[in-house]
Amino acid sequence: MDKEKEISYDDAMKRLEEIVVQMESGKTGIDSLVAQLKEARQLVQMCKDKLLKTEEEINKLMN
């Protein structure tokens, strides 16, 4: 996943679920596993950032 390519929170979560299913299947090769872990880490960080930004915006609106 390219960091510059912005995807929606829902799409990121969907992709994370796909990665988990692939890993749990036990059919992921070691090279693919490393790539998937890197992608998952980026997706998780992106989701965290979006949630924090949304929380900040909600707090601004509530004050």
C-alpha positions in Angstrom: 0.0 0.0 0.0 1.3 3.4 -1.0 1.1 5.9 1.9 0.3 8.7 -0.6 -2.7 6.7 -1.9 -5.4 7.8 0.6 -8.2 5.3 1.1 -11.3 5.5 3.3 -11.4 4.2 6.8 -14.0 1.6 5.8 -11.8 0.4 2.9 -8.8 0.2 5.1 -10.7 -1.9 7.6 -12.0 -4.2 4.9 -8.4 -4.7 3.6 -7.2 -5.5 7.1 -9.9 -8.1 7.4 -8.8 -9.6 4.1 -5.2 -9.7 5.3 -6.2 -11.5 8.5 -8.2 -14.1 6.7 -5.2 -14.8 4.3 -2.8 -15.1 7.3 -5.2 -17.4 9.2 -5.5 -19.6 6.2 -1.9 -20.7 6.6 -1.4 -20.4 2.8 0.6 -17.2 2.9 4.2 -17.6 1.8 6.9 -16.0 3.9 7.6 -13.2 1.4 3.9 -12.4 1.1 3.6 -12.6 4.9 6.2 -9.8 5.3 4.6 -7.7 2.7 1.1 -8.2 4.2 2.4 -7.3 7.7 3.9 -4.1 6.4 0.7 -3.2 4.6 -1.4 -4.0 7.7 0.9 -1.9 9.9 0.4 1.1 7.5 -3.3 0.5 7.4 -3.6 0.4 11.2 -1.6 3.6 11.5 -3.8 5.3 8.9 -6.9 4.2 10.8 -5.6 5.5 14.1 -4.7 8.8 12.5 -8.2 9.1 11.0 -9.9 8.3 14.3 -7.8 10.8 16.2 -8.5 13.5 13.6 -12.2 12.7 13.7 -12.2 12.9 17.5 -10.5 16.3 17.4 -13.0 17.6 14.9 -15.9 16.3 17.0 -14.5 17.9 20.2 -14.1 21.2 18.4 -17.7 21.1 17.2 -18.9 20.2 20.7 -17.1 23.1 22.4 
